[in-house]
């Protein structure tokens, strides 16, 4: 009976979370900077890799729902919650991380990118360090031959959680801003050192975008 009750409360909790996040995101006054980048890619039926920081992921996940995206989530309990939310938003969910199942997950992401899925990644997830760009997004773009787009995200009013990524929860009806970079094409022939330089450059660009998006 105890297990039945726990399952019941878990199901109810998931339902409440899904629809609460829908209502919260719909209430936001969202400004999209460089929106033409995404529109041009979509008009050309060009799939792409989209990268954004883990602590600001709520807005980009929401904006790119129902758009034929694959998403990488960890195998942890937190990853379970995120996977359920993303499935609610019609993402094709891949489970894995740099710590567990990473090589398999990376291979699946590349396969998805080669087969008409766009791929969304938080390159500092699932456990940090925060704002440090891991290799997955660049490697996926490089091996699949599709462009990489970076995004910075900011909220005018938010609650910042005491988590490793200082996760940002926007307050209802607050202003939100997302800034997209120009598409970055990663040369498939780059060697390890050249690829590492691209990863570091992406980290710098994304932190600059993040700083601009957070200024209101």
JOJOQUI-V488715 format. One record per pair of residues at least 12 apart in sequence whose ideal C-beta (glycine too) atoms are under 7 Angstrom apart, sorted by sequence separation. I is the first residue (numbers start at 1). J is the second residue. If there is no record, write none. Layout:
I/J
I/J
This chain:
83/95
158/170
159/171
186/198
73/86
123/136
155/168
157/170
158/171
50/64
94/108
123/137
157/171
71/86
94/109
121/136
155/170
79/95
121/137
158/174
157/174
156/174
155/174
156/175
71/91
73/93
75/95
92/112
70/91
75/96
119/140
155/176
69/91
70/92
71/93
72/94
73/95
75/97
66/89
69/92
71/94
74/97
154/177
65/89
66/90
70/94
72/96
181/205
61/86
65/90
75/100
92/117
153/178
75/101
113/140
151/178
152/179
61/89
99/127
151/179
181/209
97/126
151/180
106/136
110/140
114/144
179/209
109/140
113/144
149/180
150/181
149/181
72/105
106/139
110/143
113/146
179/212
106/140
110/144
130/164
149/183
179/213
130/165
178/213
98/134
128/164
130/166
147/183
148/184
177/213
25/62
72/109
127/164
128/165
147/184
147/185
148/186
70/109
175/216
70/112
145/188
142/186
141/186
142/188
70/117
79/126
69/117
138/186
142/190
68/117
69/118
70/119
71/120
72/121
68/118
69/119
76/126
67/118
69/120
74/125
74/126
150/202
142/195
152/206
150/205
64/120
150/206
138/195
152/209
151/209
152/210
150/209
154/213
60/120
138/198
152/212
153/213
154/214
156/216
138/199
152/213
154/216
21/85
49/113
135/199
138/202
57/122
47/113
133/199
18/85
17/85
50/118
54/122
47/116
53/122
133/202
14/84
18/88
47/117
48/118
49/119
50/120
51/121
52/122
54/124
133/203
47/118
53/124
54/125
132/203
49/121
51/123
133/206
55/130
54/130
131/207
53/131
51/137
49/137
49/140
60/151
49/141
60/153
59/153
49/146
51/148
56/153
48/146
47/146
48/147
49/148
50/149
51/150
52/151
48/148
51/151
48/149
50/151
52/153
55/165
54/165
55/166
37/149
55/167
56/168
55/168
63/178
59/176
60/178
59/178
48/183
28/170
38/180
41/183
37/180
31/175
33/177
27/172
33/178
34/179
37/182
24/170
27/173
28/174
29/175
30/176
31/177
32/178
33/179
34/180
37/183
29/176
33/180
24/172
28/176
53/206
51/206
53/210
